[in-house]
């Protein structure tokens, strides 16, 4: 279940590449890393719930906040919310 969700999110990010702004491209690449790592961690720990994976991504993003400016944090957070809504 998690692998399919990760693939769906990656596909959505890939589809944005042709029309995305520089900020959206940055956010997509940044999120892709957090999504992939969170999915791998969930699978490694036997977690199969998509909701648990979403929480893992949220936690990962929260822990990494110091890497980003407040503006970039908002861009990433907004894209993460949009991806979750589109992946339903």
Backbone atoms as SQL, in Angstrom:
CREATE TABLE atoms (id INTEGER PRIMARY KEY, chain TEXT, resi INTEGER, resn TEXT, atom TEXT, x REAL, y REAL, z REAL);
INSERT INTO atoms VALUES
  (1, 'A', 1, 'UNK', 'N', 0.822, -1.190, 0.000),
  (2, 'A', 1, 'UNK', 'CA', 0.000, 0.000, 0.000),
  (3, 'A', 1, 'UNK', 'C', 0.871, 1.261, 0.000),
  (4, 'A', 2, 'UNK', 'N', 1.892, 1.276, 0.848),
  (5, 'A', 2, 'UNK', 'CA', 2.768, 2.435, 0.940),
  (6, 'A', 2, 'UNK', 'C', 3.536, 2.628, -0.364),
  (7, 'A', 3, 'UNK', 'N', 3.996, 1.545, -0.956),
  (8, 'A', 3, 'UNK', 'CA', 4.763, 1.658, -2.195),
  (9, 'A', 3, 'UNK', 'C', 3.917, 2.287, -3.300),
  (10, 'A', 4, 'UNK', 'N', 2.650, 1.894, -3.393),
  (11, 'A', 4, 'UNK', 'CA', 1.766, 2.465, -4.402),
  (12, 'A', 4, 'UNK', 'C', 1.538, 3.951, -4.148),
  (13, 'A', 5, 'UNK', 'N', 1.389, 4.313, -2.883),
  (14, 'A', 5, 'UNK', 'CA', 1.174, 5.708, -2.530),
  (15, 'A', 5, 'UNK', 'C', 2.425, 6.533, -2.860),
  (16, 'A', 6, 'UNK', 'N', 3.579, 5.998, -2.529),
  (17, 'A', 6, 'UNK', 'CA', 4.837, 6.685, -2.845),
  (18, 'A', 6, 'UNK', 'C', 4.967, 6.883, -4.358),
  (19, 'A', 7, 'UNK', 'N', 4.647, 5.853, -5.128),
  (20, 'A', 7, 'UNK', 'CA', 4.723, 5.946, -6.585),
  (21, 'A', 7, 'UNK', 'C', 3.752, 6.990, -7.126),
  (22, 'A', 8, 'UNK', 'N', 2.558, 7.046, -6.541),
  (23, 'A', 8, 'UNK', 'CA', 1.557, 8.028, -6.970),
  (24, 'A', 8, 'UNK', 'C', 2.062, 9.449, -6.697),
  (25, 'A', 9, 'UNK', 'N', 2.637, 9.666, -5.522),
  (26, 'A', 9, 'UNK', 'CA', 3.180, 10.987, -5.193),
  (27, 'A', 9, 'UNK', 'C', 4.328, 11.345, -6.132),
  (28, 'A', 10, 'UNK', 'N', 5.204, 10.397, -6.405),
  (29, 'A', 10, 'UNK', 'CA', 6.337, 10.645, -7.315),
  (30, 'A', 10, 'UNK', 'C', 5.850, 10.985, -8.716),
  (31, 'A', 11, 'UNK', 'N', 4.828, 10.287, -9.160),
  (32, 'A', 11, 'UNK', 'CA', 4.256, 10.560, -10.481),
  (33, 'A', 11, 'UNK', 'C', 3.677, 11.965, -10.535),
  (34, 'A', 12, 'UNK', 'N', 2.971, 12.357, -9.481),
  (35, 'A', 12, 'UNK', 'CA', 2.415, 13.718, -9.432),
  (36, 'A', 12, 'UNK', 'C', 3.523, 14.762, -9.491),
  (37, 'A', 13, 'UNK', 'N', 4.608, 14.519, -8.785),
  (38, 'A', 13, 'UNK', 'CA', 5.746, 15.441, -8.819),
  (39, 'A', 13, 'UNK', 'C', 6.344, 15.482, -10.228),
  (40, 'A', 14, 'UNK', 'N', 6.496, 14.321, -10.853),
  (41, 'A', 14, 'UNK', 'CA', 7.046, 14.249, -12.213),
  (42, 'A', 14, 'UNK', 'C', 6.176, 15.004, -13.210),
  (43, 'A', 15, 'UNK', 'N', 4.873, 14.910, -13.059),
  (44, 'A', 15, 'UNK', 'CA', 3.955, 15.565, -13.986),
  (45, 'A', 15, 'UNK', 'C', 4.023, 17.090, -13.892),
  (46, 'A', 16, 'UNK', 'N', 4.464, 17.600, -12.766),
  (47, 'A', 16, 'UNK', 'CA', 4.552, 19.045, -12.581),
  (48, 'A', 16, 'UNK', 'C', 5.790, 19.650, -13.229),
  (49, 'A', 17, 'UNK', 'N', 6.762, 18.846, -13.556),
  (50, 'A', 17, 'UNK', 'CA', 8.062, 19.352, -13.983),
  (51, 'A', 17, 'UNK', 'C', 7.957, 20.309, -15.176),
  (52, 'A', 18, 'UNK', 'N', 7.133, 19.980, -16.141),
  (53, 'A', 18, 'UNK', 'CA', 7.075, 20.791, -17.357),
  (54, 'A', 18, 'UNK', 'C', 6.479, 22.173, -17.128),
  (55, 'A', 19, 'UNK', 'N', 5.599, 22.303, -16.154),
  (56, 'A', 19, 'UNK', 'CA', 4.907, 23.577, -15.956),
  (57, 'A', 19, 'UNK', 'C', 5.228, 24.238, -14.615),
  (58, 'A', 20, 'UNK', 'N', 6.041, 23.610, -13.815),
  (59, 'A', 20, 'UNK', 'CA', 6.306, 24.104, -12.459),
  (60, 'A', 20, 'UNK', 'C', 7.216, 25.326, -12.454),
  (61, 'A', 21, 'UNK', 'N', 6.995, 26.165, -11.463),
  (62, 'A', 21, 'UNK', 'CA', 7.893, 27.295, -11.232),
  (63, 'A', 21, 'UNK', 'C', 9.171, 26.770, -10.574),
  (64, 'A', 22, 'UNK', 'N', 10.161, 27.630, -10.466),
  (65, 'A', 22, 'UNK', 'CA', 11.403, 27.229, -9.800),
  (66, 'A', 22, 'UNK', 'C', 11.134, 26.808, -8.358),
  (67, 'A', 23, 'UNK', 'N', 10.264, 27.540, -7.670),
  (68, 'A', 23, 'UNK', 'CA', 9.920, 27.191, -6.291),
  (69, 'A', 23, 'UNK', 'C', 9.245, 25.830, -6.211),
  (70, 'A', 24, 'UNK', 'N', 8.358, 25.560, -7.149),
  (71, 'A', 24, 'UNK', 'CA', 7.662, 24.263, -7.164),
  (72, 'A', 24, 'UNK', 'C', 8.631, 23.130, -7.488),
  (73, 'A', 25, 'UNK', 'N', 9.569, 23.372, -8.389),
  (74, 'A', 25, 'UNK', 'CA', 10.575, 22.344, -8.698),
  (75, 'A', 25, 'UNK', 'C', 11.429, 22.045, -7.477),
  (76, 'A', 26, 'UNK', 'N', 11.834, 23.093, -6.773),
  (77, 'A', 26, 'UNK', 'CA', 12.599, 22.909, -5.545),
  (78, 'A', 26, 'UNK', 'C', 11.794, 22.093, -4.531),
  (79, 'A', 27, 'UNK', 'N', 10.547, 22.506, -4.293),
  (80, 'A', 27, 'UNK', 'CA', 9.704, 21.832, -3.299),
  (81, 'A', 27, 'UNK', 'C', 9.471, 20.380, -3.690),
  (82, 'A', 28, 'UNK', 'N', 9.247, 20.121, -4.973),
  (83, 'A', 28, 'UNK', 'CA', 9.031, 18.750, -5.430),
  (84, 'A', 28, 'UNK', 'C', 10.238, 17.863, -5.182),
  (85, 'A', 29, 'UNK', 'N', 11.416, 18.376, -5.502),
  (86, 'A', 29, 'UNK', 'CA', 12.638, 17.605, -5.259),
  (87, 'A', 29, 'UNK', 'C', 12.890, 17.394, -3.777),
  (88, 'A', 30, 'UNK', 'N', 12.658, 18.428, -3.002),
  (89, 'A', 30, 'UNK', 'CA', 12.857, 18.347, -1.556),
  (90, 'A', 30, 'UNK', 'C', 11.886, 17.326, -0.951),
  (91, 'A', 31, 'UNK', 'N', 10.639, 17.409, -1.367),
  (92, 'A', 31, 'UNK', 'CA', 9.632, 16.475, -0.844),
  (93, 'A', 31, 'UNK', 'C', 9.894, 15.038, -1.272),
  (94, 'A', 32, 'UNK', 'N', 10.363, 14.870, -2.501),
  (95, 'A', 32, 'UNK', 'CA', 10.625, 13.519, -3.008),
  (96, 'A', 32, 'UNK', 'C', 11.575, 12.779, -2.059),
  (97, 'A', 33, 'UNK', 'N', 12.603, 13.472, -1.583),
  (98, 'A', 33, 'UNK', 'CA', 13.541, 12.847, -0.654),
  (99, 'A', 33, 'UNK', 'C', 12.873, 12.446, 0.649),
  (100, 'A', 34, 'UNK', 'N', 12.079, 13.337, 1.208),
  (101, 'A', 34, 'UNK', 'CA', 11.388, 13.034, 2.466),
  (102, 'A', 34, 'UNK', 'C', 10.357, 11.917, 2.284),
  (103, 'A', 35, 'UNK', 'N', 9.677, 11.929, 1.164),
  (104, 'A', 35, 'UNK', 'CA', 8.673, 10.890, 0.880),
  (105, 'A', 35, 'UNK', 'C', 9.350, 9.532, 0.735),
  (106, 'A', 36, 'UNK', 'N', 10.426, 9.480, -0.036),
  (107, 'A', 36, 'UNK', 'CA', 11.138, 8.205, -0.253),
  (108, 'A', 36, 'UNK', 'C', 11.706, 7.640, 1.041),
  (109, 'A', 37, 'UNK', 'N', 12.340, 8.502, 1.827),
  (110, 'A', 37, 'UNK', 'CA', 12.912, 8.033, 3.096),
  (111, 'A', 37, 'UNK', 'C', 11.828, 7.575, 4.069),
  (112, 'A', 38, 'UNK', 'N', 10.733, 8.303, 4.131),
  (113, 'A', 38, 'UNK', 'CA', 9.640, 7.934, 5.039),
  (114, 'A', 38, 'UNK', 'C', 9.009, 6.615, 4.614),
  (115, 'A', 39, 'UNK', 'N', 8.820, 6.444, 3.311),
  (116, 'A', 39, 'UNK', 'CA', 8.254, 5.187, 2.813),
  (117, 'A', 39, 'UNK', 'C', 9.189, 4.024, 3.130),
  (118, 'A', 40, 'UNK', 'N', 10.486, 4.213, 2.910),
  (119, 'A', 40, 'UNK', 'CA', 11.454, 3.149, 3.193),
  (120, 'A', 40, 'UNK', 'C', 11.473, 2.812, 4.682),
  (121, 'A', 41, 'UNK', 'N', 11.433, 3.832, 5.539),
  (122, 'A', 41, 'UNK', 'CA', 11.411, 3.590, 6.983),
  (123, 'A', 41, 'UNK', 'C', 10.167, 2.816, 7.398),
  (124, 'A', 42, 'UNK', 'N', 9.026, 3.197, 6.828),
  (125, 'A', 42, 'UNK', 'CA', 7.778, 2.492, 7.162),
  (126, 'A', 42, 'UNK', 'C', 7.858, 1.029, 6.738),
  (127, 'A', 43, 'UNK', 'N', 8.317, 0.793, 5.526),
  (128, 'A', 43, 'UNK', 'CA', 8.408, -0.579, 5.029),
  (129, 'A', 43, 'UNK', 'C', 9.402, -1.394, 5.852),
  (130, 'A', 44, 'UNK', 'N', 10.510, -0.786, 6.218),
  (131, 'A', 44, 'UNK', 'CA', 11.520, -1.460, 7.031),
  (132, 'A', 44, 'UNK', 'C', 10.956, -1.862, 8.389),
  (133, 'A', 45, 'UNK', 'N', 10.064, -1.046, 8.922),
  (134, 'A', 45, 'UNK', 'CA', 9.468, -1.313, 10.229),
  (135, 'A', 45, 'UNK', 'C', 8.128, -2.037, 10.153),
  (136, 'A', 46, 'UNK', 'N', 7.763, -2.517, 8.965),
  (137, 'A', 46, 'UNK', 'CA', 6.543, -3.292, 8.806),
  (138, 'A', 46, 'UNK', 'C', 5.269, -2.467, 8.890),
  (139, 'A', 47, 'UNK', 'N', 5.369, -1.173, 8.697),
  (140, 'A', 47, 'UNK', 'CA', 4.202, -0.295, 8.741),
  (141, 'A', 47, 'UNK', 'C', 3.611, -0.234, 7.343),
  (142, 'A', 48, 'UNK', 'N', 2.318, -0.508, 7.224),
  (143, 'A', 48, 'UNK', 'CA', 1.682, -0.540, 5.916),
  (144, 'A', 48, 'UNK', 'C', 0.618, 0.538, 5.733),
  (145, 'A', 49, 'UNK', 'N', 0.360, 1.300, 6.751),
  (146, 'A', 49, 'UNK', 'CA', -0.681, 2.318, 6.710),
  (147, 'A', 49, 'UNK', 'C', -0.200, 3.576, 5.983),
  (148, 'A', 50, 'UNK', 'N', -0.989, 4.023, 5.015),
  (149, 'A', 50, 'UNK', 'CA', -0.681, 5.252, 4.303),
  (150, 'A', 50, 'UNK', 'C', -0.727, 6.432, 5.271),
  (151, 'A', 51, 'UNK', 'N', -1.659, 6.403, 6.199),
  (152, 'A', 51, 'UNK', 'CA', -1.751, 7.481, 7.192),
  (153, 'A', 51, 'UNK', 'C', -0.477, 7.561, 8.024),
  (154, 'A', 52, 'UNK', 'N', 0.076, 6.417, 8.387),
  (155, 'A', 52, 'UNK', 'CA', 1.326, 6.398, 9.152),
  (156, 'A', 52, 'UNK', 'C', 2.468, 6.961, 8.317),
  (157, 'A', 53, 'UNK', 'N', 2.457, 6.679, 7.020),
  (158, 'A', 53, 'UNK', 'CA', 3.499, 7.220, 6.150),
  (159, 'A', 53, 'UNK', 'C', 3.368, 8.739, 6.054),
  (160, 'A', 54, 'UNK', 'N', 2.141, 9.232, 5.930),
  (161, 'A', 54, 'UNK', 'CA', 1.931, 10.682, 5.888),
  (162, 'A', 54, 'UNK', 'C', 2.465, 11.337, 7.164),
  (163, 'A', 55, 'UNK', 'N', 2.204, 10.705, 8.286),
  (164, 'A', 55, 'UNK', 'CA', 2.704, 11.220, 9.565),
  (165, 'A', 55, 'UNK', 'C', 4.230, 11.196, 9.598),
  (166, 'A', 56, 'UNK', 'N', 4.816, 10.154, 9.020),
  (167, 'A', 56, 'UNK', 'CA', 6.278, 10.053, 8.976),
  (168, 'A', 56, 'UNK', 'C', 6.866, 11.180, 8.122),
  (169, 'A', 57, 'UNK', 'N', 6.212, 11.498, 7.013),
  (170, 'A', 57, 'UNK', 'CA', 6.677, 12.607, 6.174),
  (171, 'A', 57, 'UNK', 'C', 6.538, 13.918, 6.946),
  (172, 'A', 58, 'UNK', 'N', 5.406, 14.114, 7.605),
  (173, 'A', 58, 'UNK', 'CA', 5.206, 15.326, 8.411),
  (174, 'A', 58, 'UNK', 'C', 6.303, 15.471, 9.467),
  (175, 'A', 59, 'UNK', 'N', 6.597, 14.373, 10.146),
  (176, 'A', 59, 'UNK', 'CA', 7.639, 14.383, 11.177),
  (177, 'A', 59, 'UNK', 'C', 8.996, 14.704, 10.569),
  (178, 'A', 60, 'UNK', 'N', 9.288, 14.099, 9.439),
  (179, 'A', 60, 'UNK', 'CA', 10.562, 14.332, 8.761),
  (180, 'A', 60, 'UNK', 'C', 10.693, 15.800, 8.356),
  (181, 'A', 61, 'UNK', 'N', 9.625, 16.368, 7.828),
  (182, 'A', 61, 'UNK', 'CA', 9.651, 17.775, 7.426),
  (183, 'A', 61, 'UNK', 'C', 9.821, 18.692, 8.634),
  (184, 'A', 62, 'UNK', 'N', 9.159, 18.354, 9.728),
  (185, 'A', 62, 'UNK', 'CA', 9.274, 19.161, 10.945),
  (186, 'A', 62, 'UNK', 'C', 10.698, 19.141, 11.471),
  (187, 'A', 63, 'UNK', 'N', 11.304, 17.968, 11.468),
  (188, 'A', 63, 'UNK', 'CA', 12.685, 17.836, 11.960),
  (189, 'A', 63, 'UNK', 'C', 13.684, 18.602, 11.094),
  (190, 'A', 64, 'UNK', 'N', 13.353, 18.760, 9.823),
  (191, 'A', 64, 'UNK', 'CA', 14.284, 19.398, 8.887),
  (192, 'A', 64, 'UNK', 'C', 13.988, 20.883, 8.673),
  (193, 'A', 65, 'UNK', 'N', 13.096, 21.446, 9.450),
  (194, 'A', 65, 'UNK', 'CA', 12.700, 22.838, 9.249),
  (195, 'A', 65, 'UNK', 'C', 13.875, 23.800, 9.240),
  (196, 'A', 66, 'UNK', 'N', 14.880, 23.533, 10.036),
  (197, 'A', 66, 'UNK', 'CA', 16.015, 24.455, 10.117),
  (198, 'A', 66, 'UNK', 'C', 16.810, 24.516, 8.810),
  (199, 'A', 67, 'UNK', 'N', 16.585, 23.556, 7.916),
  (200, 'A', 67, 'UNK', 'CA', 17.270, 23.556, 6.624),
  (201, 'A', 67, 'UNK', 'C', 16.710, 24.619, 5.676),
  (202, 'A', 68, 'UNK', 'N', 15.489, 25.063, 5.941),
  (203, 'A', 68, 'UNK', 'CA', 14.778, 25.939, 5.015),
  (204, 'A', 68, 'UNK', 'C', 14.470, 27.301, 5.624),
  (205, 'A', 69, 'UNK', 'N', 14.375, 28.291, 4.758),
  (206, 'A', 69, 'UNK', 'CA', 13.894, 29.599, 5.195),
  (207, 'A', 69, 'UNK', 'C', 12.395, 29.479, 5.467),
  (208, 'A', 70, 'UNK', 'N', 11.829, 30.404, 6.221),
  (209, 'A', 70, 'UNK', 'CA', 10.377, 30.355, 6.448),
  (210, 'A', 70, 'UNK', 'C', 9.565, 30.354, 5.153),
  (211, 'A', 71, 'UNK', 'N', 10.017, 31.093, 4.158),
  (212, 'A', 71, 'UNK', 'CA', 9.298, 31.124, 2.877),
  (213, 'A', 71, 'UNK', 'C', 9.354, 29.752, 2.210),
  (214, 'A', 72, 'UNK', 'N', 10.532, 29.135, 2.190),
  (215, 'A', 72, 'UNK', 'CA', 10.663, 27.806, 1.592),
  (216, 'A', 72, 'UNK', 'C', 9.861, 26.769, 2.374),
  (217, 'A', 73, 'UNK', 'N', 9.818, 26.904, 3.698),
  (218, 'A', 73, 'UNK', 'CA', 9.007, 25.993, 4.512),
  (219, 'A', 73, 'UNK', 'C', 7.550, 26.060, 4.075),
  (220, 'A', 74, 'UNK', 'N', 7.054, 27.259, 3.843),
  (221, 'A', 74, 'UNK', 'CA', 5.667, 27.433, 3.424),
  (222, 'A', 74, 'UNK', 'C', 5.423, 26.827, 2.047),
  (223, 'A', 75, 'UNK', 'N', 6.361, 27.022, 1.140),
  (224, 'A', 75, 'UNK', 'CA', 6.237, 26.456, -0.212),
  (225, 'A', 75, 'UNK', 'C', 6.185, 24.933, -0.145),
  (226, 'A', 76, 'UNK', 'N', 7.071, 24.344, 0.638),
  (227, 'A', 76, 'UNK', 'CA', 7.121, 22.881, 0.772),
  (228, 'A', 76, 'UNK', 'C', 5.850, 22.369, 1.439),
  (229, 'A', 77, 'UNK', 'N', 5.424, 23.020, 2.511),
  (230, 'A', 77, 'UNK', 'CA', 4.218, 22.600, 3.223),
  (231, 'A', 77, 'UNK', 'C', 2.990, 22.664, 2.315),
  (232, 'A', 78, 'UNK', 'N', 2.890, 23.735, 1.551),
  (233, 'A', 78, 'UNK', 'CA', 1.753, 23.891, 0.636),
  (234, 'A', 78, 'UNK', 'C', 1.756, 22.795, -0.422),
  (235, 'A', 79, 'UNK', 'N', 2.925, 22.511, -0.989),
  (236, 'A', 79, 'UNK', 'CA', 2.994, 21.462, -2.006),
  (237, 'A', 79, 'UNK', 'C', 2.677, 20.095, -1.400),
  (238, 'A', 80, 'UNK', 'N', 3.148, 19.829, -0.193),
  (239, 'A', 80, 'UNK', 'CA', 2.869, 18.556, 0.466),
  (240, 'A', 80, 'UNK', 'C', 1.353, 18.399, 0.645),
  (241, 'A', 81, 'UNK', 'N', 0.677, 19.437, 1.053),
  (242, 'A', 81, 'UNK', 'CA', -0.780, 19.386, 1.208),
  (243, 'A', 81, 'UNK', 'C', -1.463, 19.141, -0.133),
  (244, 'A', 82, 'UNK', 'N', -1.002, 19.813, -1.175),
  (245, 'A', 82, 'UNK', 'CA', -1.577, 19.633, -2.506),
  (246, 'A', 82, 'UNK', 'C', -1.364, 18.215, -3.024),
  (247, 'A', 83, 'UNK', 'N', -0.177, 17.681, -2.815),
  (248, 'A', 83, 'UNK', 'CA', 0.110, 16.316, -3.251),
  (249, 'A', 83, 'UNK', 'C', -0.790, 15.311, -2.550),
  (250, 'A', 84, 'UNK', 'N', -0.972, 15.490, -1.249),
  (251, 'A', 84, 'UNK', 'CA', -1.830, 14.567, -0.489),
  (252, 'A', 84, 'UNK', 'C', -3.259, 14.606, -1.008),
  (253, 'A', 85, 'UNK', 'N', -3.745, 15.800, -1.324),
  (254, 'A', 85, 'UNK', 'CA', -5.108, 15.929, -1.840),
  (255, 'A', 85, 'UNK', 'C', -5.231, 15.317, -3.238),
  (256, 'A', 86, 'UNK', 'N', -4.219, 15.506, -4.057),
  (257, 'A', 86, 'UNK', 'CA', -4.250, 14.977, -5.434),
  (258, 'A', 86, 'UNK', 'C', -4.081, 13.476, -5.487),
  (259, 'A', 87, 'UNK', 'N', -3.434, 12.907, -4.487),
  (260, 'A', 87, 'UNK', 'CA', -3.136, 11.473, -4.488),
  (261, 'A', 87, 'UNK', 'C', -4.281, 10.621, -3.958),
  (262, 'A', 88, 'UNK', 'N', -5.357, 11.240, -3.584),
  (263, 'A', 88, 'UNK', 'CA', -6.500, 10.490, -3.021),
  (264, 'A', 88, 'UNK', 'C', -7.104, 9.581, -4.063);
